[in-house]
């Protein structure tokens, strides 16, 4: 299986320094539909020129509405929008240097690849000779050069995705908006096109705003991520920040975290949880804490442990369940004492490490810095 993370890292290193891109600024964006349904509530957002920025969240959270406002397809009920420092809140779609790739691709099945790519240029009145030159250049760039005479309905899903991308890029927009363009593809093709899409963005140096509900996809491709829920931005940060340091319960749960425990008592850095007393790196003011499974170290109780003498959180457990996942092994652990029946999940890399069996007694060690305090549901502080 290809290493998507490695491919993405290589793609990022191939970025073209000659950027054709625009920054985006949103201030106080609100969208209310007839009947009082609020899709977006006071969204403030700054997207840098040349950034691959992702809007992440569940269905109905407002991410596609926000993308449509950027495209000019929807008008905000309040607030202002700038692209490249120019106010465009009331500018119609065809006068914005923005193009959109939709989830359905919206291609013309009866037309050839060449005619699909050229459609936007034709609508803008670009002369035939220049239009042919630009279509050939972008078709070669997207590796479609040998397919330009074929009809779209003769091509695969991955090829159609590239045609939709080429049609959007050929008009040379400063900003490209992508509304879940990979969601209908199978897992293998989706991984491949994630890398292709990122490589394209890096070569062009263009600002990409990408909408998805897939957490892994967002983390693999993005420079930064905005997590939305109920029309409100919950957190903005790099993939590492959003995954490792979620600010509240919603973000933690949406990013797929399981080890979330209520705090019943606290004294400075010491807190009481359903898995016993824990020490954090700093005083905990949140109502819950998160412990990511991959940060937990497991060892046999009789061993010296990870770092003997270091003030780690040490819990003695028994293995209730074990799930082999190829690259890693997931353990579900029951606390022997000090807990209240809660389960602790640990995830260990399967790289020659000892595999514990169901029923084995183990010692779980957690660094204080890996006890992450969470705000309440919906809190962004």
C-alpha positions as CSV (number, residue, x, y, z in Angstrom):
1,X,0.0,0.0,0.0
2,X,1.4,3.5,-0.9
3,X,2.5,5.7,2.0
4,X,0.2,8.6,1.6
5,X,1.9,10.7,4.4
6,X,5.3,10.3,2.7
7,X,3.9,11.2,-0.7
8,X,2.2,14.2,0.7
9,X,5.4,15.4,2.4
10,X,7.2,15.1,-0.9
11,X,4.5,17.0,-2.7
12,X,4.8,19.8,-0.2
13,X,8.5,20.1,-0.9
14,X,7.8,20.6,-4.6
15,X,5.9,23.8,-4.1
16,X,6.4,26.5,-6.7
17,X,7.6,29.8,-5.1
18,X,6.1,31.8,-8.0
19,X,2.6,31.9,-6.5
20,X,-0.5,33.1,-8.2
21,X,-2.8,33.2,-5.2
22,X,-5.0,35.5,-3.1
23,X,-5.7,35.7,0.6
24,X,-9.3,35.4,1.8
25,X,-10.8,37.4,4.7
26,X,-14.2,36.8,6.2
27,X,-15.6,39.0,9.0
28,X,-18.8,38.4,10.9
29,X,-20.3,36.2,8.1
30,X,-23.8,35.1,9.0
31,X,-26.3,33.1,6.9
32,X,-29.9,32.8,7.9
33,X,-32.5,31.2,5.7
34,X,-36.2,31.9,5.6
35,X,-37.9,30.5,8.6
36,X,-35.1,31.5,11.0
37,X,-32.7,28.6,10.1
38,X,-29.2,29.8,10.8
39,X,-26.5,28.1,8.8
40,X,-23.6,30.3,9.8
41,X,-23.2,32.4,12.9
42,X,-20.6,35.2,12.9
43,X,-17.7,33.5,11.1
44,X,-14.4,35.2,11.2
45,X,-11.6,33.6,9.2
46,X,-8.3,34.6,7.5
47,X,-6.9,32.3,4.8
48,X,-3.4,33.0,3.6
49,X,-2.4,33.3,-0.1
50,X,-1.2,30.0,-1.4
51,X,-2.6,28.1,1.6
52,X,-4.3,24.7,1.4
53,X,-7.1,25.4,3.8
54,X,-9.8,22.8,4.8
55,X,-13.3,23.3,6.2
56,X,-14.0,20.2,8.2
57,X,-17.2,19.1,9.9
58,X,-20.2,16.8,9.8
59,X,-23.1,17.1,7.4
60,X,-25.2,20.2,8.0
61,X,-22.4,22.1,9.9
62,X,-22.3,25.0,7.4
63,X,-19.1,24.2,5.5
64,X,-20.7,24.0,2.1
65,X,-22.7,27.1,2.7
66,X,-19.5,28.9,3.6
67,X,-17.9,27.7,0.4
68,X,-20.9,28.9,-1.7
69,X,-20.6,32.3,-0.1
70,X,-16.9,32.4,-1.1
71,X,-18.0,31.4,-4.7
72,X,-20.7,34.1,-4.8
73,X,-23.4,31.5,-5.3
74,X,-25.0,32.5,-1.9
75,X,-25.2,35.9,-0.3
76,X,-24.4,36.3,3.4
77,X,-27.1,37.7,5.6
78,X,-24.5,39.8,7.3
79,X,-20.7,40.3,7.3
80,X,-18.1,41.1,4.7
81,X,-15.8,39.1,2.4
82,X,-12.5,40.1,0.8
83,X,-10.4,38.2,-1.8
84,X,-6.9,39.4,-2.4
85,X,-7.7,42.4,-0.1
86,X,-10.6,43.5,-2.4
87,X,-14.2,43.6,-1.0
88,X,-16.3,41.1,-3.0
89,X,-19.3,40.6,-0.7
90,X,-21.6,41.9,-3.4
91,X,-19.6,40.9,-6.5
92,X,-21.3,38.3,-8.7
93,X,-19.7,34.9,-9.2
94,X,-18.5,35.5,-12.8
95,X,-16.5,38.6,-11.7
96,X,-14.6,36.8,-8.9
97,X,-11.3,35.2,-9.6
98,X,-12.6,32.0,-8.1
99,X,-13.5,28.6,-9.5
100,X,-15.3,25.7,-7.9
101,X,-14.9,21.9,-8.3
102,X,-18.2,20.3,-7.2
103,X,-18.7,16.9,-5.6
104,X,-20.7,15.8,-8.7
105,X,-18.0,17.3,-11.1
106,X,-20.9,18.7,-13.2
107,X,-19.3,17.6,-16.5
108,X,-21.0,17.4,-19.9
109,X,-21.1,13.7,-20.7
110,X,-21.8,14.2,-24.4
111,X,-18.8,16.4,-24.9
112,X,-15.1,15.5,-25.3
113,X,-12.5,16.1,-22.6
114,X,-11.2,19.0,-24.7
115,X,-14.6,20.7,-24.9
116,X,-15.3,20.2,-21.2
117,X,-12.0,21.8,-20.2
118,X,-12.5,24.6,-22.7
119,X,-16.1,25.4,-21.7
120,X,-15.3,28.2,-19.2
121,X,-12.8,29.8,-21.6
122,X,-15.4,29.8,-24.3
123,X,-18.0,31.4,-22.0
124,X,-15.4,34.2,-21.2
125,X,-14.9,34.8,-24.9
126,X,-11.3,33.7,-25.1
127,X,-10.2,33.4,-28.7
128,X,-9.9,30.0,-30.3
129,X,-6.1,29.9,-30.7
130,X,-5.4,31.0,-27.2
131,X,-8.1,28.7,-25.9
132,X,-6.6,25.7,-27.6
133,X,-3.1,26.5,-26.2
134,X,-4.4,26.9,-22.7
135,X,-6.4,23.7,-22.9
136,X,-3.4,21.7,-24.2
137,X,-1.2,23.1,-21.5
138,X,-3.5,22.3,-18.6
139,X,-4.4,18.9,-20.1
140,X,-0.8,17.9,-20.2
141,X,-0.2,19.3,-16.7
142,X,-3.1,17.2,-15.3
143,X,-1.8,14.2,-17.4
144,X,-4.9,14.1,-19.6
145,X,-3.1,14.9,-22.9
146,X,-3.8,11.5,-24.5
147,X,-7.5,11.6,-23.6
148,X,-8.6,15.0,-24.9
149,X,-10.6,13.6,-27.8
150,X,-12.5,11.0,-25.7
151,X,-16.0,11.6,-24.4
152,X,-16.3,12.0,-20.7
153,X,-18.7,9.1,-20.3
154,X,-16.0,6.8,-21.5
155,X,-13.6,7.6,-18.7
156,X,-13.1,6.4,-15.1
157,X,-14.0,8.3,-11.9
158,X,-10.4,9.3,-11.3
159,X,-10.1,10.7,-14.8
160,X,-13.3,12.6,-14.5
161,X,-12.1,14.1,-11.3
162,X,-9.0,15.4,-13.1
163,X,-11.1,16.8,-15.9
164,X,-13.2,18.8,-13.4
165,X,-10.0,20.1,-11.8
166,X,-8.5,21.0,-15.2
167,X,-11.7,22.8,-16.2
168,X,-11.5,24.9,-13.0
169,X,-7.7,25.6,-13.4
170,X,-7.7,26.5,-17.1
171,X,-9.3,29.8,-16.3
172,X,-6.4,30.6,-14.0
173,X,-8.3,31.6,-10.8
174,X,-6.6,33.1,-7.8
175,X,-8.7,30.8,-5.5
176,X,-9.9,27.3,-6.1
177,X,-12.9,25.9,-4.1
178,X,-13.4,22.2,-3.8
179,X,-16.6,20.8,-2.4
180,X,-15.9,17.1,-1.3
181,X,-14.5,16.2,-4.8
182,X,-13.2,12.9,-3.7
183,X,-16.1,11.6,-1.6
184,X,-17.6,9.3,-4.3
185,X,-14.3,7.5,-5.1
186,X,-13.1,4.2,-3.7
187,X,-10.5,4.2,-0.9
188,X,-7.5,3.3,-3.1
189,X,-8.2,5.9,-5.8
190,X,-9.1,8.5,-3.2
191,X,-5.7,8.1,-1.5
192,X,-3.9,8.5,-4.9
193,X,-5.9,11.6,-5.9
194,X,-5.3,13.2,-2.5
195,X,-1.6,13.2,-3.3
196,X,-2.2,14.3,-6.9
197,X,-4.4,17.2,-5.8
198,X,-1.9,18.4,-3.3
199,X,0.9,18.2,-5.8
200,X,-1.1,20.3,-8.2
201,X,-1.8,22.9,-5.6
202,X,1.9,23.0,-4.6
203,X,3.1,23.3,-8.2
204,X,0.6,26.1,-8.9
205,X,1.0,27.9,-5.6
206,X,-2.8,28.6,-5.7
207,X,-5.1,29.1,-2.7
208,X,-7.2,26.0,-2.2
209,X,-10.3,25.9,0.1
210,X,-11.3,22.3,0.5
211,X,-14.5,21.0,2.1
212,X,-14.7,17.5,3.6
213,X,-16.2,15.5,6.4
214,X,-13.3,13.1,6.4
215,X,-10.9,13.7,9.3
216,X,-8.0,11.7,7.8
217,X,-8.3,13.4,4.4
218,X,-8.2,16.8,6.1
219,X,-5.1,16.0,8.2
220,X,-3.3,14.5,5.2
221,X,-3.8,17.4,2.8
222,X,-4.2,20.6,4.8
223,X,-1.9,23.4,5.9
224,X,-4.6,24.4,8.3
225,X,-8.1,23.2,9.2
226,X,-11.2,24.9,10.5
227,X,-13.5,22.6,12.3
228,X,-17.2,23.7,12.1
229,X,-20.3,22.6,14.0
230,X,-23.8,24.2,13.9
231,X,-22.5,27.1,11.8
232,X,-19.8,28.0,14.3
233,X,-16.0,27.5,13.9
234,X,-14.9,25.4,16.8
235,X,-11.2,25.4,16.2
236,X,-8.6,26.6,13.7
237,X,-5.1,25.2,13.5
238,X,-2.7,22.9,11.8
239,X,-3.6,19.2,11.5
240,X,-1.3,18.4,14.4
241,X,-2.8,21.1,16.6
242,X,-6.4,20.0,15.9
243,X,-5.6,16.3,16.4
244,X,-3.3,16.5,19.4
245,X,-4.8,19.5,21.2
246,X,-8.6,19.7,20.5
247,X,-10.1,22.6,22.4
248,X,-13.4,21.1,23.3
249,X,-15.5,17.9,23.5
250,X,-16.9,18.3,20.0
251,X,-13.6,18.6,18.2
252,X,-12.1,15.7,20.3
253,X,-15.0,13.4,19.5
254,X,-15.2,14.4,15.8
255,X,-11.5,13.7,15.4
256,X,-12.2,10.2,16.5
257,X,-10.8,10.2,20.0
258,X,-12.2,7.7,22.5
259,X,-10.3,8.2,25.8
260,X,-12.3,11.1,27.1
261,X,-13.0,11.2,30.8
262,X,-15.0,13.6,33.0
263,X,-13.1,15.4,35.7
264,X,-14.8,15.0,39.1
265,X,-12.3,16.9,41.2
266,X,-9.1,18.9,40.7
267,X,-6.3,20.3,42.8
268,X,-3.6,22.2,40.9
269,X,-2.2,19.6,38.5
270,X,-3.9,16.6,40.1
271,X,-7.3,15.6,38.8
272,X,-9.7,12.8,39.6
273,X,-11.3,10.8,36.7
274,X,-13.1,7.5,36.2
275,X,-9.7,5.8,35.6
276,X,-8.3,7.2,38.8
277,X,-6.1,10.2,39.8
278,X,-3.9,11.7,37.1
279,X,-1.3,14.4,37.0
280,X,-1.3,16.9,34.1
281,X,1.5,19.1,32.8
282,X,-0.4,22.2,34.1
283,X,-3.5,23.0,36.2
284,X,-6.6,21.6,34.5
285,X,-9.6,23.9,34.2
286,X,-11.6,21.8,31.8
287,X,-14.5,19.6,32.6
288,X,-13.0,16.6,30.7
289,X,-9.6,15.3,29.7
290,X,-8.4,13.4,26.6
291,X,-5.6,10.8,26.5
292,X,-4.8,9.8,23.0
293,X,-4.4,6.0,22.7
294,X,-1.1,6.2,20.8
295,X,0.5,8.2,23.7
296,X,0.0,5.4,26.2
297,X,3.1,3.2,26.9
298,X,2.4,-0.5,27.9
299,X,4.8,-2.8,29.7
300,X,4.8,-5.8,31.9
301,X,4.2,-4.9,35.5
302,X,7.5,-6.5,36.6
303,X,9.6,-4.5,34.1
304,X,11.3,-1.2,35.0
305,X,8.8,0.7,32.8
306,X,9.4,3.4,30.2
307,X,11.4,5.9,32.3
308,X,12.0,4.6,35.8
309,X,11.9,7.5,38.4
310,X,10.2,9.9,36.0
311,X,6.8,11.3,37.4
312,X,4.5,9.5,34.9
313,X,0.9,8.5,35.5
314,X,1.2,4.7,36.1
315,X,-2.0,2.5,36.0
316,X,-2.2,-1.2,36.4
317,X,-4.7,-2.9,34.1
318,X,-5.8,-6.1,32.6
319,X,-6.2,-6.6,28.8
320,X,-10.0,-7.1,28.2
321,X,-9.8,-7.1,24.3
322,X,-7.1,-6.9,21.7
323,X,-7.6,-5.9,18.0
324,X,-4.9,-6.4,15.5
325,X,-4.9,-3.7,12.9
326,X,-1.8,-4.4,10.9
327,X,0.5,-1.5,11.6
328,X,-0.8,-1.3,15.1
329,X,-2.6,-3.2,17.9
330,X,-5.4,-1.7,19.9
331,X,-5.9,-2.8,23.5
332,X,-8.9,-2.2,25.7
333,X,-7.8,-2.2,29.3
334,X,-9.7,-2.5,32.6
335,X,-8.2,-0.7,35.6
336,X,-7.4,-3.1,38.5
337,X,-7.9,-0.4,41.2
338,X,-8.7,3.3,41.5
339,X,-11.1,3.2,38.5
340,X,-14.8,3.1,38.3
341,X,-15.3,0.6,35.5
342,X,-14.1,2.9,32.7
343,X,-12.2,1.4,29.8
344,X,-8.8,2.8,28.8
345,X,-7.8,2.3,25.1
346,X,-4.1,2.0,24.2
347,X,-2.7,1.7,20.6
348,X,0.7,0.3,20.2
349,X,2.8,0.2,17.0
350,X,3.2,-3.3,15.7
351,X,7.0,-3.0,15.0
352,X,8.5,-6.0,16.9
353,X,6.9,-4.9,20.1
354,X,5.6,-7.5,22.5
355,X,2.0,-8.4,21.9
356,X,0.0,-8.8,25.1
357,X,-2.8,-11.3,25.3
358,X,-6.3,-11.0,26.6
359,X,-6.2,-11.5,30.4
360,X,-2.6,-10.3,30.7
361,X,-1.7,-7.8,33.5
362,X,0.0,-4.7,32.1
363,X,1.3,-1.3,33.3
364,X,0.0,1.7,31.4
365,X,2.2,4.8,31.6
366,X,1.0,8.3,30.5
367,X,3.1,11.4,30.4
368,X,1.6,14.4,32.2
369,X,1.9,16.4,28.9
370,X,-0.4,13.9,27.2
371,X,-3.3,14.5,29.6
372,X,-5.1,17.1,27.5
373,X,-7.7,19.3,29.1
374,X,-10.9,19.9,27.0
375,X,-13.5,22.7,27.2
376,X,-17.2,22.0,27.3
377,X,-19.2,20.9,24.2
378,X,-19.1,23.8,21.7
379,X,-16.7,25.9,23.8
380,X,-13.8,27.4,21.8
381,X,-11.8,28.6,24.7
